[in-house]
Amino acid sequence: MALLFLLWCSLFCFAVEAFSISSLVSKELYDSIFLHKDDTACPAKDFYTYESFIKASRYFPRFGNTGHLATRKREIAAFLAQISHETTGGWPTAPDGPYAWGLCFKEEVSPQSDYCDSTNKQWPCYPGKSYKGRGPIQLSWNYNYGPAGKALGFDGLKNPEIVSNSSLIAFKTALWFWMTEQKPKPSCHNVMVGRYDPTKKDLVANRTAGFGLVTNIINGGLECGIPTDGRVADRIGYFQRYASIFNVDAGPNLDCQYQKPY
């Protein structure tokens, strides 16, 4: 059995290593993308390390490893753009521009609620806990913390704070959300790698493949179906900057203003 594993690993493990996203995102590139994440002005200073990002990605070997090289780069650029918007510390006249300030925050500031959906009995809220936005994707609500924790090996309902206390877990939750289909929503990953198969309802709702659909998956209820929404524009601005850095086209359907939210 051990011999069989070694033979399997000699093929598969090498392939995974050969296509590791570290070959596409070096530490130098990562630091140039997130120019100001470790500024003293950013509450998440020194939290979002390159090492944690790369280590977390290894738990999701299909991330950045699916399809042709341009597809892989575009997916990584899209993921980094979305987490940049979710954690942005930028403003229109910020040094180096508004799209150089991703990963500035690790948790939501002044949340308007505890993000507890008491009607969800599968993932019941734990007394006194807040399921506010935390981590790169700003994981929110008990119905996301619960399954994320189950998938990743922590108690998301009783200990949601770990997402803003552990850099590795923070990145793992962001990648879990990105890679996981939550019907009727497809996964962000499948959208960006060309594996999105729209239903009849999707077609009627104009939910077409592209970066805009990813925004719809993440926060469509608040941002999509709205003409020229500033939050959507910020996401697109980050994506266009990163796509340029990776030397890939951003693709079609960047916004979601004509899409119906899920």
Solvent accessible surface area in square Angstrom, and as a share of the most:
residue,aa,sasa,rsa
1,M,190,0.85
2,A,75,0.58
3,L,122,0.61
4,L,114,0.57
5,F,114,0.48
6,L,111,0.55
7,L,100,0.50
8,W,129,0.45
9,C,31,0.18
10,S,71,0.46
11,L,142,0.70
12,F,98,0.41
13,C,48,0.29
14,F,143,0.60
15,A,40,0.31
16,V,51,0.29
17,E,114,0.51
18,A,50,0.39
19,F,104,0.43
20,S,15,0.10
21,I,4,0.02
22,S,41,0.27
23,S,79,0.51
24,L,30,0.15
25,V,0,0.00
26,S,52,0.34
27,K,100,0.42
28,E,141,0.63
29,L,41,0.20
30,Y,1,0.00
31,D,57,0.29
32,S,45,0.29
33,I,0,0.00
34,F,3,0.01
35,L,85,0.42
36,H,26,0.12
37,K,12,0.05
38,D,56,0.29
39,D,47,0.24
40,T,124,0.72
41,A,80,0.62
42,C,3,0.02
43,P,82,0.51
44,A,2,0.01
45,K,87,0.37
46,D,90,0.47
47,F,23,0.10
48,Y,1,0.00
49,T,46,0.27
50,Y,30,0.12
51,E,103,0.46
52,S,16,0.10
53,F,0,0.00
54,I,10,0.05
55,K,99,0.42
56,A,0,0.00
57,S,9,0.06
58,R,146,0.53
59,Y,118,0.45
60,F,30,0.12
61,P,60,0.38
62,R,118,0.43
63,F,2,0.01
64,G,0,0.00
65,N,40,0.20
66,T,11,0.06
67,G,56,0.53
68,H,153,0.68
69,L,92,0.46
70,A,47,0.36
71,T,26,0.15
72,R,19,0.07
73,K,46,0.20
74,R,51,0.19
75,E,0,0.00
76,I,0,0.00
77,A,0,0.00
78,A,0,0.00
79,F,0,0.00
80,L,0,0.00
81,A,0,0.00
82,Q,0,0.00
83,I,1,0.00
84,S,0,0.00
85,H,26,0.12
86,E,40,0.18
87,T,2,0.01
88,T,41,0.24
89,G,18,0.17
90,G,25,0.24
91,W,117,0.41
92,P,119,0.75
93,T,116,0.67
94,A,6,0.05
95,P,75,0.47
96,D,103,0.53
97,G,24,0.23
98,P,38,0.24
99,Y,65,0.25
100,A,0,0.00
101,W,14,0.05
102,G,0,0.00
103,L,0,0.00
104,C,4,0.02
105,F,59,0.25
106,K,57,0.24
107,E,62,0.28
108,E,45,0.20
109,V,102,0.59
110,S,83,0.53
111,P,48,0.30
112,Q,168,0.75
113,S,59,0.38
114,D,73,0.38
115,Y,41,0.16
116,C,42,0.25
117,D,39,0.20
118,S,80,0.52
119,T,110,0.64
120,N,37,0.19
121,K,161,0.68
122,Q,136,0.60
123,W,46,0.16
124,P,76,0.48
125,C,37,0.22
126,Y,93,0.36
127,P,113,0.71
128,G,89,0.85
129,K,52,0.22
130,S,31,0.20
131,Y,0,0.00
132,K,33,0.14
133,G,1,0.01
134,R,9,0.03
135,G,0,0.00
136,P,0,0.00
137,I,7,0.04
138,Q,25,0.11
139,L,3,0.01
140,S,24,0.15
141,W,84,0.30
142,N,0,0.00
143,Y,78,0.29
144,N,16,0.08
145,Y,0,0.00
146,G,4,0.04
147,P,28,0.17
148,A,0,0.00
149,G,1,0.01
150,K,161,0.68
151,A,66,0.51
152,L,33,0.16
153,G,72,0.69
154,F,27,0.11
155,D,69,0.36
156,G,3,0.03
157,L,27,0.13
158,K,109,0.46
159,N,62,0.32
160,P,0,0.00
161,E,56,0.25
162,I,39,0.20
163,V,0,0.00
164,S,5,0.03
165,N,110,0.56
166,S,30,0.19
167,S,21,0.14
168,L,42,0.21
169,I,31,0.16
170,A,0,0.00
171,F,0,0.00
172,K,20,0.08
173,T,0,0.00
174,A,0,0.00
175,L,0,0.00
176,W,16,0.06
177,F,23,0.10
178,W,0,0.00
179,M,16,0.07
180,T,43,0.25
181,E,89,0.40
182,Q,58,0.26
183,K,164,0.70
184,P,105,0.66
185,K,59,0.25
186,P,15,0.10
187,S,3,0.02
188,C,0,0.00
189,H,0,0.00
190,N,42,0.21
191,V,7,0.04
192,M,17,0.07
193,V,19,0.11
194,G,67,0.64
195,R,145,0.53
196,Y,26,0.10
197,D,124,0.64
198,P,47,0.29
199,T,80,0.47
200,K,171,0.73
201,K,162,0.69
202,D,7,0.04
203,L,115,0.57
204,V,134,0.77
205,A,11,0.08
206,N,66,0.34
207,R,21,0.07
208,T,53,0.31
209,A,45,0.35
210,G,11,0.10
211,F,1,0.01
212,G,0,0.00
213,L,0,0.00
214,V,0,0.00
215,T,1,0.00
216,N,1,0.01
217,I,7,0.03
218,I,27,0.13
219,N,44,0.22
220,G,2,0.02
221,G,65,0.62
222,L,113,0.56
223,E,2,0.01
224,C,6,0.04
225,G,41,0.39
226,I,68,0.35
227,P,93,0.59
228,T,126,0.73
229,D,18,0.09
230,G,56,0.54
231,R,97,0.35
232,V,8,0.05
233,A,55,0.43
234,D,31,0.16
235,R,1,0.01
236,I,27,0.14
237,G,10,0.09
238,Y,0,0.00
239,F,0,0.00
240,Q,91,0.41
241,R,64,0.23
242,Y,0,0.00
243,A,3,0.02
244,S,83,0.53
245,I,66,0.33
246,F,9,0.04
247,N,135,0.69
248,V,23,0.13
249,D,100,0.52
250,A,19,0.15
251,G,24,0.23
252,P,98,0.61
253,N,67,0.34
254,L,35,0.17
255,D,52,0.27
256,C,0,0.00
257,Q,43,0.19
258,Y,161,0.61
259,Q,8,0.03
260,K,134,0.57
261,P,38,0.24
262,Y,70,0.27
